[in-house]
Amino acid sequence: MSFEPEEISLKPDKSLTRADVEALLLQQGSPARLNLSGLNLSVVDFSGMDLSGAAFSYTHLNGANLLNANLEKADLRGARLNGVRGSNTRLAEANLDGASLIEARLEGAVFWKAQLTNANLSGAALRNADLHEVNLTGANLSEADLSGADLSKACLYQANLSRTILLEANLTEADLHEAILGGAKLHGARLEKTNLSRVRLVLVKLQEAKLCQANLSHCDLSWSDLSRANLSRADLSEAKLVETDLTGADLRDAILTNANFSGANLTEARLIGADLQAVNLSGANLTGAYLSEQQKALLDLRGDVLGLAETRTAQELSDLEAQHAPEEVPESPNGFVTPIALVDLEQPEPDATALEAAAELPLLVPETFEDTAATAAALPDLLSLVVALDPQSQGPDATAETSVPDEAAAPGLKLLIKEQPLGAQSLANLLAALEELYGCFRLIEQGRFAELIEFSRISAKRGEQPAALIITGFSSASGEIELASAENPSTSLQGLDGILAGIVRPEKPQGADPAGRQKAVEAARVLAETTLQSLFPGLDPAVRVMAAQTMLESILSLATGPELAPGGNPPGDFAPTPLPAG
């Protein structure tokens, strides 16, 4: 029997196995001479195999196991790698132009200098992956998780990064010119010298962002949060920063030609060395900002800025920085930190109580798009709340039902969770999605648009104020849970009820049906926008679209999570709750 690739026809009932591939490798003598183009290798276990330089163009590799596989310099043009799994896969300098890697799980994979032009990586898990100098021109990375990934010097020109998770990612010197970043999560990302020219970053949360020497020309950053961001020597020419929060931002020596800062909050911002000659600062607040004498005189002539009388001088900024200058760590003659300094840097040992509590926490591994790291981190708090509310977890002497009397009078929602037995992870996902949706409605209701995109219950705002969505009753026996609002009346609770009323559950699991997943995403988007339009008819269209994008993940989580029915009634579909006209 011959295993020559050209003699194997590509048919649904004809696929190769690992043994076939190993036989071909033995026959060819080198993986670089192996040609598997156009063949069906779906679900094959390639773990640990050396396939460097092999030809896989237009090959079907859906669901394959690539754990520790070596595919360096492999030809994977147009290949189908949907749902492949395998951490630490080596794909350096591989050609993946036009390849499909939808929902691929390649955490820690090495793509160094790989070609991924027009590739589809939507929903892919690429946490901590090495994408240094990778060409992702026109690639689709929507909803992908690139947390901690190295994208330095990568080309992402016109790439789709909508709702992409880029937390703590390294984008230093990357080219994102004309990329789509709507709803992207960029908290903690390194963006020094990054090209973000002509990118729309409306309502994005970029507190403390590292944007030194970044190219933000013609960029729209309106209503975004750039508080304490480092924008020194950044190019913001022709940029739009209408009502942007730049509290404490460093804009020293930034290029601001024809930039629009109207209504922006520049409180305590550092503007020394920035040319303000052709900048629109009408209505901007410069209270406590650091300006040179020439800058202050120029703005005084205009008379259209706020807080000019309370600005500070360059000398005051110099004195402030001198006070907060870090102490130098003494070095030994060989350049390493001295033992004495090392003792000062050591972290204190955790006490026994903390160690014991940490040991009891469950280990959660996200397996789906909906099962986010935020949900996993929130689970201990959610479980504690369930234990406090569910009498069945407190022993046989507890009553059948319990509630919080002080808040029970608030208007609420009663839900029946039809999944039995109800798993802890399912409950955690459900509560996290409900609270995040409620929080989104609440931010809109309060006009806090700059906080919309990055909102989550474990965000930096956690702990500053009590959650407005509260659990007033829970029974693990019946699966019934009662939610109420701490604010009475609450438009946000009505919005949550409207979302629950309109959710359509997918017929198939999303991972097994990419087309169905796309329909589910579109249905969730329409539901979010329709509900927002009904609740807030006067909401700006651009804000409504961005808010709907923020809600997508939570709506999809509810659509694929435990099935819900109205509490206190026989199981069935939700009856839509009428929403107020205004």
C-alpha positions as a Python dict, from the first residue, in 0.01 Angstrom:
ca = {
    (1, 'M'): (0, 0, 0),
    (2, 'S'): (140, 341, -95),
    (3, 'F'): (103, 644, 127),
    (4, 'E'): (202, 900, -139),
    (5, 'P'): (-17, 1209, -79),
    (6, 'E'): (-110, 1246, -444),
    (7, 'E'): (-261, 899, -439),
    (8, 'I'): (-490, 974, -145),
    (9, 'S'): (-815, 1140, -246),
    (10, 'L'): (-978, 1394, -15),
    (11, 'K'): (-1317, 1251, 78),
    (12, 'P'): (-1527, 1282, 392),
    (13, 'D'): (-1481, 909, 461),
    (14, 'K'): (-1108, 908, 385),
    (15, 'S'): (-874, 1059, 640),
    (16, 'L'): (-520, 989, 750),
    (17, 'T'): (-410, 885, 1097),
    (18, 'R'): (-96, 959, 1299),
    (19, 'A'): (41, 621, 1198),
    (20, 'D'): (-4, 714, 830),
    (21, 'V'): (184, 1041, 880),
    (22, 'E'): (464, 866, 1068),
    (23, 'A'): (496, 615, 785),
    (24, 'L'): (518, 900, 533),
    (25, 'L'): (785, 1071, 743),
    (26, 'L'): (987, 753, 750),
    (27, 'Q'): (948, 715, 376),
    (28, 'Q'): (1046, 1076, 294),
    (29, 'G'): (1334, 1087, 541),
    (30, 'S'): (1276, 1451, 638),
    (31, 'P'): (968, 1652, 745),
    (32, 'A'): (1071, 1926, 500),
    (33, 'R'): (1004, 1682, 212),
    (34, 'L'): (662, 1582, 344),
    (35, 'N'): (368, 1699, 130),
    (36, 'L'): (27, 1664, 295),
    (37, 'S'): (-142, 1945, 106),
    (38, 'G'): (-519, 1918, 62),
    (39, 'L'): (-557, 1605, 273),
    (40, 'N'): (-796, 1535, 561),
    (41, 'L'): (-603, 1526, 889),
    (42, 'S'): (-884, 1638, 1117),
    (43, 'V'): (-859, 1534, 1484),
    (44, 'V'): (-519, 1369, 1428),
    (45, 'D'): (-283, 1362, 1727),
    (46, 'F'): (38, 1541, 1621),
    (47, 'S'): (158, 1603, 1977),
    (48, 'G'): (538, 1614, 2003),
    (49, 'M'): (592, 1548, 1632),
    (50, 'D'): (856, 1727, 1422),
    (51, 'L'): (679, 1856, 1111),
    (52, 'S'): (902, 2155, 1046),
    (53, 'G'): (898, 2265, 683),
    (54, 'A'): (618, 2023, 584),
    (55, 'A'): (352, 2126, 331),
    (56, 'F'): (-4, 2149, 468),
    (57, 'S'): (-155, 2403, 230),
    (58, 'Y'): (-538, 2377, 226),
    (59, 'T'): (-517, 2073, 454),
    (60, 'H'): (-803, 1999, 694),
    (61, 'L'): (-659, 1996, 1047),
    (62, 'N'): (-972, 2085, 1242),
    (63, 'G'): (-957, 1966, 1604),
    (64, 'A'): (-603, 1831, 1571),
    (65, 'N'): (-379, 1798, 1877),
    (66, 'L'): (-69, 2015, 1828),
    (67, 'L'): (67, 1996, 2182),
    (68, 'N'): (444, 2062, 2168),
    (69, 'A'): (440, 1997, 1793),
    (70, 'N'): (711, 2157, 1576),
    (71, 'L'): (563, 2326, 1267),
    (72, 'E'): (835, 2583, 1213),
    (73, 'K'): (857, 2708, 852),
    (74, 'A'): (564, 2482, 759),
    (75, 'D'): (343, 2578, 464),
    (76, 'L'): (-9, 2610, 609),
    (77, 'R'): (-158, 2851, 355),
    (78, 'G'): (-536, 2821, 348),
    (79, 'A'): (-528, 2535, 598),
    (80, 'R'): (-826, 2468, 824),
    (81, 'L'): (-713, 2459, 1188),
    (82, 'N'): (-1043, 2540, 1358),
    (83, 'G'): (-1053, 2424, 1718),
    (84, 'V'): (-697, 2287, 1720),
    (85, 'R'): (-548, 2258, 2066),
    (86, 'G'): (-196, 2250, 2195),
    (87, 'S'): (11, 2475, 2414),
    (88, 'N'): (373, 2555, 2328),
    (89, 'T'): (324, 2470, 1961),
    (90, 'R'): (614, 2599, 1749),
    (91, 'L'): (502, 2786, 1438),
    (92, 'A'): (793, 3026, 1395),
    (93, 'E'): (828, 3153, 1035),
    (94, 'A'): (538, 2932, 924),
    (95, 'N'): (317, 3053, 638),
    (96, 'L'): (-47, 3068, 753),
    (97, 'D'): (-176, 3320, 500),
    (98, 'G'): (-553, 3281, 464),
    (99, 'A'): (-562, 3000, 720),
    (100, 'S'): (-862, 2950, 949),
    (101, 'L'): (-788, 2911, 1321),
    (102, 'I'): (-1134, 2985, 1460),
    (103, 'E'): (-1142, 2911, 1836),
    (104, 'A'): (-799, 2750, 1821),
    (105, 'R'): (-643, 2696, 2166),
    (106, 'L'): (-274, 2773, 2124),
    (107, 'E'): (-170, 2929, 2455),
    (108, 'G'): (204, 2994, 2469),
    (109, 'A'): (252, 2905, 2101),
    (110, 'V'): (549, 3056, 1918),
    (111, 'F'): (452, 3237, 1595),
    (112, 'W'): (770, 3443, 1569),
    (113, 'K'): (791, 3604, 1221),
    (114, 'A'): (504, 3387, 1093),
    (115, 'Q'): (282, 3500, 804),
    (116, 'L'): (-87, 3526, 897),
    (117, 'T'): (-216, 3768, 634),
    (118, 'N'): (-598, 3756, 614),
    (119, 'A'): (-604, 3463, 857),
    (120, 'N'): (-915, 3405, 1069),
    (121, 'L'): (-832, 3373, 1440),
    (122, 'S'): (-1169, 3483, 1577),
    (123, 'G'): (-1232, 3349, 1926),
    (124, 'A'): (-884, 3194, 1943),
    (125, 'A'): (-709, 3149, 2280),
    (126, 'L'): (-355, 3282, 2234),
    (127, 'R'): (-267, 3382, 2588),
    (128, 'N'): (108, 3442, 2637),
    (129, 'A'): (176, 3352, 2274),
    (130, 'D'): (490, 3482, 2099),
    (131, 'L'): (373, 3687, 1800),
    (132, 'H'): (681, 3903, 1770),
    (133, 'E'): (720, 4049, 1417),
    (134, 'V'): (422, 3844, 1292),
    (135, 'N'): (239, 3970, 983),
    (136, 'L'): (-133, 3985, 1068),
    (137, 'T'): (-237, 4228, 796),
    (138, 'G'): (-614, 4208, 748),
    (139, 'A'): (-643, 3922, 997),
    (140, 'N'): (-961, 3862, 1197),
    (141, 'L'): (-880, 3848, 1570),
    (142, 'S'): (-1225, 3945, 1695),
    (143, 'E'): (-1304, 3806, 2040),
    (144, 'A'): (-964, 3638, 2058),
    (145, 'D'): (-780, 3625, 2391),
    (146, 'L'): (-427, 3763, 2357),
    (147, 'S'): (-369, 3839, 2724),
    (148, 'G'): (2, 3860, 2796),
    (149, 'A'): (93, 3792, 2433),
    (150, 'D'): (404, 3943, 2274),
    (151, 'L'): (294, 4138, 1964),
    (152, 'S'): (593, 4369, 1955),
    (153, 'K'): (677, 4489, 1603),
    (154, 'A'): (383, 4286, 1467),
    (155, 'C'): (194, 4419, 1164),
    (156, 'L'): (-180, 4444, 1233),
    (157, 'Y'): (-267, 4684, 954),
    (158, 'Q'): (-646, 4683, 897),
    (159, 'A'): (-679, 4384, 1132),
    (160, 'N'): (-1011, 4321, 1310),
    (161, 'L'): (-952, 4337, 1686),
    (162, 'S'): (-1310, 4409, 1792),
    (163, 'R'): (-1375, 4280, 2145),
    (164, 'T'): (-1027, 4127, 2150),
    (165, 'I'): (-873, 4077, 2495),
    (166, 'L'): (-526, 4236, 2502),
    (167, 'L'): (-477, 4264, 2878),
    (168, 'E'): (-107, 4309, 2962),
    (169, 'A'): (-15, 4239, 2598),
    (170, 'N'): (307, 4381, 2452),
    (171, 'L'): (228, 4590, 2143),
    (172, 'T'): (548, 4794, 2146),
    (173, 'E'): (628, 4925, 1795),
    (174, 'A'): (339, 4724, 1649),
    (175, 'D'): (157, 4863, 1345),
    (176, 'L'): (-219, 4888, 1407),
    (177, 'H'): (-278, 5148, 1139),
    (178, 'E'): (-651, 5151, 1047),
    (179, 'A'): (-719, 4847, 1268),
    (180, 'I'): (-1065, 4791, 1420),
    (181, 'L'): (-1049, 4802, 1800),
    (182, 'G'): (-1414, 4850, 1901),
    (183, 'G'): (-1471, 4696, 2242),
    (184, 'A'): (-1110, 4574, 2272),
    (185, 'K'): (-974, 4532, 2625),
    (186, 'L'): (-635, 4703, 2648),
    (187, 'H'): (-584, 4750, 3021),
    (188, 'G'): (-215, 4714, 3108),
    (189, 'A'): (-109, 4674, 2744),
    (190, 'R'): (228, 4819, 2638),
    (191, 'L'): (177, 5058, 2348),
    (192, 'E'): (507, 5248, 2332),
    (193, 'K'): (592, 5359, 1976),
    (194, 'T'): (281, 5174, 1853),
    (195, 'N'): (120, 5297, 1532),
    (196, 'L'): (-249, 5356, 1607),
    (197, 'S'): (-303, 5609, 1332),
    (198, 'R'): (-665, 5645, 1213),
    (199, 'V'): (-790, 5395, 1473),
    (200, 'R'): (-1127, 5452, 1642),
    (201, 'L'): (-1088, 5415, 2018),
    (202, 'V'): (-1411, 5574, 2139),
    (203, 'L'): (-1515, 5489, 2498),
    (204, 'V'): (-1203, 5279, 2554),
    (205, 'K'): (-1051, 5240, 2899),
    (206, 'L'): (-676, 5313, 2886),
    (207, 'Q'): (-590, 5429, 3238),
    (208, 'E'): (-217, 5434, 3298),
    (209, 'A'): (-159, 5318, 2940),
    (210, 'K'): (200, 5325, 2818),
    (211, 'L'): (170, 5526, 2494),
    (212, 'C'): (505, 5702, 2495),
    (213, 'Q'): (603, 5803, 2136),
    (214, 'A'): (292, 5628, 1999),
    (215, 'N'): (144, 5743, 1668),
    (216, 'L'): (-216, 5846, 1743),
    (217, 'S'): (-256, 6087, 1454),
    (218, 'H'): (-613, 6112, 1319),
    (219, 'C'): (-718, 5876, 1601),
    (220, 'D'): (-1059, 5916, 1768),
    (221, 'L'): (-1025, 5884, 2146),
    (222, 'S'): (-1343, 6069, 2238),
    (223, 'W'): (-1504, 5987, 2576),
    (224, 'S'): (-1221, 5745, 2655),
    (225, 'D'): (-1041, 5714, 2986),
    (226, 'L'): (-671, 5800, 2953),
    (227, 'S'): (-621, 5909, 3312),
    (228, 'R'): (-256, 5886, 3421),
    (229, 'A'): (-159, 5760, 3074),
    (230, 'N'): (193, 5824, 2947),
    (231, 'L'): (155, 6010, 2616),
    (232, 'S'): (489, 6188, 2627),
    (233, 'R'): (627, 6257, 2277),
    (234, 'A'): (321, 6087, 2126),
    (235, 'D'): (188, 6211, 1793),
    (236, 'L'): (-171, 6328, 1845),
    (237, 'S'): (-192, 6552, 1542),
    (238, 'E'): (-547, 6575, 1403),
    (239, 'A'): (-662, 6344, 1686),
    (240, 'K'): (-1007, 6376, 1841),
    (241, 'L'): (-1022, 6369, 2222),
    (242, 'V'): (-1364, 6525, 2286),
    (243, 'E'): (-1455, 6496, 2657),
    (244, 'T'): (-1172, 6249, 2708),
    (245, 'D'): (-1051, 6193, 3064),
    (246, 'L'): (-680, 6282, 3073),
    (247, 'T'): (-652, 6338, 3449),
    (248, 'G'): (-285, 6321, 3547),
    (249, 'A'): (-181, 6220, 3194),
    (250, 'D'): (174, 6291, 3077),
    (251, 'L'): (162, 6487, 2749),
    (252, 'R'): (507, 6642, 2766),
    (253, 'D'): (657, 6717, 2424),
    (254, 'A'): (355, 6558, 2255),
    (255, 'I'): (266, 6663, 1900),
    (256, 'L'): (-82, 6817, 1923),
    (257, 'T'): (-118, 6995, 1591),
    (258, 'N'): (-489, 7049, 1511),
    (259, 'A'): (-591, 6808, 1789),
    (260, 'N'): (-940, 6851, 1936),
    (261, 'F'): (-946, 6847, 2319),
    (262, 'S'): (-1279, 7028, 2357),
    (263, 'G'): (-1443, 6947, 2689),
    (264, 'A'): (-1154, 6719, 2789),
    (265, 'N'): (-1052, 6672, 3152),
    (266, 'L'): (-684, 6770, 3174),
    (267, 'T'): (-675, 6809, 3552),
    (268, 'E'): (-315, 6772, 3675),
    (269, 'A'): (-201, 6679, 3323),
    (270, 'R'): (161, 6748, 3231),
    (271, 'L'): (178, 6960, 2917),
    (272, 'I'): (527, 7108, 2941),
    (273, 'G'): (691, 7118, 2596),
    (274, 'A'): (368, 7046, 2403),
    (275, 'D'): (285, 7300, 2132),
    (276, 'L'): (-65, 7432, 2212),
    (277, 'Q'): (-69, 7685, 1928),
    (278, 'A'): (-313, 7498, 1700),
    (279, 'V'): (-502, 7292, 1959),
    (280, 'N'): (-875, 7313, 2028),
    (281, 'L'): (-908, 7334, 2409),
    (282, 'S'): (-1245, 7502, 2430),
    (283, 'G'): (-1422, 7401, 2751),
    (284, 'A'): (-1129, 7182, 2863),
    (285, 'N'): (-1052, 7169, 3234),
    (286, 'L'): (-685, 7243, 3314),
    (287, 'T'): (-716, 7274, 3691),
    (288, 'G'): (-383, 7176, 3846),
    (289, 'A'): (-225, 7112, 3505),
    (290, 'Y'): (148, 7178, 3460),
    (291, 'L'): (216, 7450, 3202),
    (292, 'S'): (507, 7669, 3103),
    (293, 'E'): (468, 8046, 3133),
    (294, 'Q'): (442, 8075, 2753),
    (295, 'Q'): (167, 7811, 2737),
    (296, 'K'): (-32, 7980, 3012),
    (297, 'A'): (-2, 8321, 2844),
    (298, 'L'): (-123, 8175, 2514),
    (299, 'L'): (-428, 8011, 2671),
    (300, 'D'): (-504, 8321, 2875),
    (301, 'L'): (-545, 8517, 2552),
    (302, 'R'): (-797, 8264, 2423),
    (303, 'G'): (-1014, 8270, 2733),
    (304, 'D'): (-1199, 7946, 2647),
    (305, 'V'): (-1038, 7701, 2893),
    (306, 'L'): (-1135, 7622, 3252),
    (307, 'G'): (-914, 7622, 3561),
    (308, 'L'): (-633, 7828, 3406),
    (309, 'A'): (-588, 8031, 3723),
    (310, 'E'): (-515, 7711, 3918),
    (311, 'T'): (-247, 7565, 3690),
    (312, 'R'): (104, 7484, 3809),
    (313, 'T'): (449, 7571, 3681),
    (314, 'A'): (732, 7368, 3533),
    (315, 'Q'): (935, 7423, 3852),
    (316, 'E'): (653, 7275, 4062),
    (317, 'L'): (653, 6968, 3839),
    (318, 'S'): (1029, 6935, 3875),
    (319, 'D'): (1001, 6957, 4253),
    (320, 'L'): (720, 6699, 4257),
    (321, 'E'): (918, 6448, 4053),
    (322, 'A'): (1225, 6500, 4269),
    (323, 'Q'): (1019, 6409, 4576),
    (324, 'H'): (894, 6089, 4418),
    (325, 'A'): (1218, 5983, 4250),
    (326, 'P'): (1287, 5613, 4321),
    (327, 'E'): (1581, 5533, 4543),
    (328, 'E'): (1875, 5377, 4363),
    (329, 'V'): (1933, 5010, 4445),
    (330, 'P'): (2301, 4953, 4531),
    (331, 'E'): (2479, 4714, 4299),
    (332, 'S'): (2768, 4481, 4360),
    (333, 'P'): (3082, 4508, 4142),
    (334, 'N'): (2953, 4240, 3904),
    (335, 'G'): (2632, 4435, 3833),
    (336, 'F'): (2390, 4217, 4031),
    (337, 'V'): (2174, 4339, 4318),
    (338, 'T'): (2355, 4317, 4648),
    (339, 'P'): (2230, 4072, 4914),
    (340, 'I'): (2138, 4362, 5145),
    (341, 'A'): (1920, 4524, 4877),
    (342, 'L'): (1767, 4187, 4792),
    (343, 'V'): (1642, 4150, 5149),
    (344, 'D'): (1463, 4485, 5115),
    (345, 'L'): (1292, 4366, 4797),
    (346, 'E'): (1161, 4041, 4944),
    (347, 'Q'): (786, 4007, 4984),
    (348, 'P'): (646, 3933, 5332),
    (349, 'E'): (548, 3576, 5401),
    (350, 'P'): (169, 3518, 5394),
    (351, 'D'): (17, 3416, 5725),
    (352, 'A'): (-118, 3066, 5785),
    (353, 'T'): (-481, 3177, 5758),
    (354, 'A'): (-425, 3323, 5412),
    (355, 'L'): (-244, 3010, 5292),
    (356, 'E'): (-519, 2784, 5425),
    (357, 'A'): (-790, 2992, 5256),
    (358, 'A'): (-601, 2995, 4926),
    (359, 'A'): (-555, 2617, 4934),
    (360, 'E'): (-932, 2567, 4950),
    (361, 'L'): (-1010, 2773, 4640),
    (362, 'P'): (-1114, 2567, 4334),
    (363, 'L'): (-891, 2558, 4027),
    (364, 'L'): (-1092, 2678, 3728),
    (365, 'V'): (-980, 2634, 3369),
    (366, 'P'): (-1187, 2834, 3116),
    (367, 'E'): (-1303, 2605, 2837),
    (368, 'T'): (-1530, 2832, 2633),
    (369, 'F'): (-1562, 3187, 2507),
    (370, 'E'): (-1817, 3259, 2777),
    (371, 'D'): (-1607, 3111, 3062),
    (372, 'T'): (-1377, 3409, 3109),
    (373, 'A'): (-1097, 3464, 3356),
    (374, 'A'): (-1312, 3728, 3521),
    (375, 'T'): (-1578, 3469, 3599),
    (376, 'A'): (-1320, 3231, 3744),
    (377, 'A'): (-1172, 3502, 3964),
    (378, 'A'): (-1516, 3598, 4086),
    (379, 'L'): (-1624, 3245, 4181),
    (380, 'P'): (-1500, 3244, 4544),
    (381, 'D'): (-1708, 3554, 4621),
    (382, 'L'): (-2012, 3414, 4443),
    (383, 'L'): (-1990, 3082, 4625),
    (384, 'S'): (-1962, 3263, 4957),
    (385, 'L'): (-2278, 3453, 4873),
    (386, 'V'): (-2461, 3132, 4779),
    (387, 'V'): (-2357, 2965, 5105),
    (388, 'A'): (-2490, 3263, 5298),
    (389, 'L'): (-2824, 3262, 5116),
    (390, 'D'): (-2895, 2893, 5067),
    (391, 'P'): (-3014, 2728, 5392),
    (392, 'Q'): (-2947, 2379, 5254),
    (393, 'S'): (-2574, 2453, 5274),
    (394, 'Q'): (-2607, 2547, 5643),
    (395, 'G'): (-2736, 2223, 5783),
    (396, 'P'): (-3068, 2038, 5841),
    (397, 'D'): (-3198, 2289, 6097),
    (398, 'A'): (-3211, 2577, 5850),
    (399, 'T'): (-3541, 2691, 5699),
    (400, 'A'): (-3648, 2602, 5347),
    (401, 'E'): (-3610, 2955, 5210),
    (402, 'T'): (-3423, 3266, 5317),
    (403, 'S'): (-3413, 3627, 5210),
    (404, 'V'): (-3272, 3967, 5295),
    (405, 'P'): (-3560, 4154, 5463),
    (406, 'D'): (-3412, 4507, 5426),
    (407, 'E'): (-3400, 4479, 5048),
    (408, 'A'): (-3685, 4237, 4978),
    (409, 'A'): (-3928, 4521, 4918),
    (410, 'A'): (-3728, 4642, 4615),
    (411, 'P'): (-3875, 4541, 4277),
    (412, 'G'): (-3703, 4225, 4162),
    (413, 'L'): (-3674, 3938, 3917),
    (414, 'K'): (-3750, 3576, 4002),
    (415, 'L'): (-3566, 3323, 3786),
    (416, 'L'): (-3588, 2946, 3775),
    (417, 'I'): (-3260, 2776, 3680),
    (418, 'K'): (-3364, 2456, 3501),
    (419, 'E'): (-3024, 2285, 3520),
    (420, 'Q'): (-3035, 2015, 3785),
    (421, 'P'): (-2813, 1943, 3963),
    (422, 'L'): (-2682, 2300, 3944),
    (423, 'G'): (-2302, 2310, 3920),
    (424, 'A'): (-2095, 2574, 4100),
    (425, 'Q'): (-1931, 2686, 3774),
    (426, 'S'): (-2266, 2720, 3597),
    (427, 'L'): (-2402, 2932, 3880),
    (428, 'A'): (-2088, 3147, 3884),
    (429, 'N'): (-2110, 3209, 3509),
    (430, 'L'): (-2479, 3293, 3532),
    (431, 'L'): (-2441, 3542, 3819),
    (432, 'A'): (-2137, 3706, 3660),
    (433, 'A'): (-2322, 3756, 3329),
    (434, 'L'): (-2633, 3894, 3500),
    (435, 'E'): (-2433, 4135, 3714),
    (436, 'E'): (-2221, 4258, 3423),
    (437, 'L'): (-2530, 4322, 3209),
    (438, 'Y'): (-2697, 4504, 3498),
    (439, 'G'): (-2380, 4707, 3549),
    (440, 'C'): (-2373, 4811, 3182),
    (441, 'F'): (-2733, 4935, 3201),
    (442, 'R'): (-2654, 5115, 3525),
    (443, 'L'): (-2355, 5299, 3377),
    (444, 'I'): (-2568, 5417, 3083),
    (445, 'E'): (-2847, 5521, 3319),
    (446, 'Q'): (-2595, 5731, 3513),
    (447, 'G'): (-2427, 5872, 3200),
    (448, 'R'): (-2089, 5714, 3284),
    (449, 'F'): (-2008, 5627, 2923),
    (450, 'A'): (-1629, 5629, 2960),
    (451, 'E'): (-1650, 5325, 3194),
    (452, 'L'): (-1868, 5111, 2969),
    (453, 'I'): (-1622, 4912, 2759),
    (454, 'E'): (-1408, 4766, 3037),
    (455, 'F'): (-1685, 4722, 3294),
    (456, 'S'): (-1670, 4401, 3500),
    (457, 'R'): (-1744, 4315, 3860),
    (458, 'I'): (-1374, 4259, 3936),
    (459, 'S'): (-1256, 4583, 3774),
    (460, 'A'): (-1064, 4858, 3947),
    (461, 'K'): (-1397, 4997, 4067),
    (462, 'R'): (-1471, 4690, 4276),
    (463, 'G'): (-1488, 4766, 4643),
    (464, 'E'): (-1545, 5139, 4600),
    (465, 'Q'): (-1923, 5106, 4623),
    (466, 'P'): (-2173, 4825, 4696),
    (467, 'A'): (-2312, 4627, 4406),
    (468, 'A'): (-2649, 4764, 4296),
    (469, 'L'): (-2775, 4416, 4196),
    (470, 'I'): (-2845, 4203, 4502),
    (471, 'I'): (-2965, 3847, 4567),
    (472, 'T'): (-3267, 3850, 4796),
    (473, 'G'): (-3345, 3479, 4784),
    (474, 'F'): (-3198, 3150, 4662),
    (475, 'S'): (-3294, 2782, 4682),
    (476, 'S'): (-3062, 2512, 4549),
    (477, 'A'): (-3345, 2257, 4573),
    (478, 'S'): (-3577, 2433, 4329),
    (479, 'G'): (-3316, 2634, 4141),
    (480, 'E'): (-3511, 2954, 4206),
    (481, 'I'): (-3318, 3276, 4256),
    (482, 'E'): (-3456, 3622, 4327),
    (483, 'L'): (-3269, 3938, 4226),
    (484, 'A'): (-3343, 4295, 4324),
    (485, 'S'): (-3202, 4641, 4273),
    (486, 'A'): (-3065, 4852, 4555),
    (487, 'E'): (-3198, 5152, 4363),
    (488, 'N'): (-3574, 5190, 4352),
    (489, 'P'): (-3709, 5231, 4085),
    (490, 'S'): (-3443, 5084, 3856),
    (491, 'T'): (-3444, 5121, 3476),
    (492, 'S'): (-3138, 4893, 3475),
    (493, 'L'): (-3340, 4603, 3621),
    (494, 'Q'): (-3603, 4652, 3353),
    (495, 'G'): (-3327, 4638, 3092),
    (496, 'L'): (-3201, 4311, 3238),
    (497, 'D'): (-3555, 4170, 3227),
    (498, 'G'): (-3583, 4278, 2862),
    (499, 'I'): (-3260, 4096, 2772),
    (500, 'L'): (-3376, 3776, 2946),
    (501, 'A'): (-3707, 3797, 2762),
    (502, 'G'): (-3544, 3811, 2420),
    (503, 'I'): (-3259, 3559, 2449),
    (504, 'V'): (-3262, 3285, 2185),
    (505, 'R'): (-3068, 2969, 2271),
    (506, 'P'): (-2853, 2821, 1988),
    (507, 'E'): (-2962, 2487, 1842),
    (508, 'K'): (-2606, 2348, 1845),
    (509, 'P'): (-2297, 2410, 2061),
    (510, 'Q'): (-2121, 2718, 1922),
    (511, 'G'): (-1782, 2552, 1895),
    (512, 'A'): (-1923, 2280, 1669),
    (513, 'D'): (-2118, 2521, 1451),
    (514, 'P'): (-1923, 2837, 1347),
    (515, 'A'): (-2212, 2956, 1129),
    (516, 'G'): (-2453, 2912, 1419),
    (517, 'R'): (-2215, 3102, 1644),
    (518, 'Q'): (-2215, 3394, 1403),
    (519, 'K'): (-2596, 3394, 1401),
    (520, 'A'): (-2597, 3386, 1781),
    (521, 'V'): (-2361, 3684, 1796),
    (522, 'E'): (-2577, 3881, 1553),
    (523, 'A'): (-2896, 3791, 1745),
    (524, 'A'): (-2730, 3905, 2070),
    (525, 'R'): (-2625, 4232, 1909),
    (526, 'V'): (-2977, 4302, 1777),
    (527, 'L'): (-3128, 4216, 2117),
    (528, 'A'): (-2889, 4451, 2298),
    (529, 'E'): (-2946, 4742, 2060),
    (530, 'T'): (-3324, 4694, 2059),
    (531, 'T'): (-3339, 4689, 2439),
    (532, 'L'): (-3115, 4995, 2467),
    (533, 'Q'): (-3324, 5182, 2209),
    (534, 'S'): (-3642, 5104, 2404),
    (535, 'L'): (-3497, 5200, 2742),
    (536, 'F'): (-3292, 5502, 2632),
    (537, 'P'): (-3447, 5641, 2312),
    (538, 'G'): (-3237, 5957, 2332),
    (539, 'L'): (-2905, 5771, 2354),
    (540, 'D'): (-2643, 5870, 2097),
    (541, 'P'): (-2635, 5601, 1819),
    (542, 'A'): (-2255, 5560, 1845),
    (543, 'V'): (-2278, 5508, 2221),
    (544, 'R'): (-2565, 5261, 2173),
    (545, 'V'): (-2357, 5052, 1930),
    (546, 'M'): (-2056, 5052, 2164),
    (547, 'A'): (-2275, 4963, 2462),
    (548, 'A'): (-2431, 4675, 2267),
    (549, 'Q'): (-2083, 4542, 2187),
    (550, 'T'): (-1993, 4554, 2556),
    (551, 'M'): (-2297, 4341, 2640),
    (552, 'L'): (-2239, 4072, 2374),
    (553, 'E'): (-2022, 3839, 2580),
    (554, 'S'): (-2265, 3836, 2873),
    (555, 'I'): (-2569, 3780, 2649),
    (556, 'L'): (-2394, 3491, 2473),
    (557, 'S'): (-2301, 3346, 2812),
    (558, 'L'): (-2667, 3350, 2917),
    (559, 'A'): (-2776, 3202, 2582),
    (560, 'T'): (-2539, 2905, 2618),
    (561, 'G'): (-2556, 2866, 2997),
    (562, 'P'): (-2822, 2706, 3216),
    (563, 'E'): (-3173, 2743, 3075),
    (564, 'L'): (-3384, 2994, 3263),
    (565, 'A'): (-3756, 3033, 3319),
    (566, 'P'): (-3961, 3283, 3520),
    (567, 'G'): (-3947, 3194, 3890),
    (568, 'G'): (-4267, 3086, 4062),
    (569, 'N'): (-4424, 2973, 3734),
    (570, 'P'): (-4413, 2644, 3542),
    (571, 'P'): (-4095, 2611, 3329),
    (572, 'G'): (-4133, 2775, 2991),
    (573, 'D'): (-4016, 3062, 2778),
    (574, 'F'): (-3994, 3415, 2908),
    (575, 'A'): (-4287, 3648, 2843),
    (576, 'P'): (-4138, 3983, 2738),
    (577, 'T'): (-4173, 4252, 3002),
    (578, 'P'): (-4306, 4581, 2855),
    (579, 'L'): (-4031, 4843, 2857),
    (580, 'P'): (-4106, 5208, 2935),
    (581, 'A'): (-4149, 5442, 2640),
    (582, 'G'): (-3895, 5689, 2780),
}
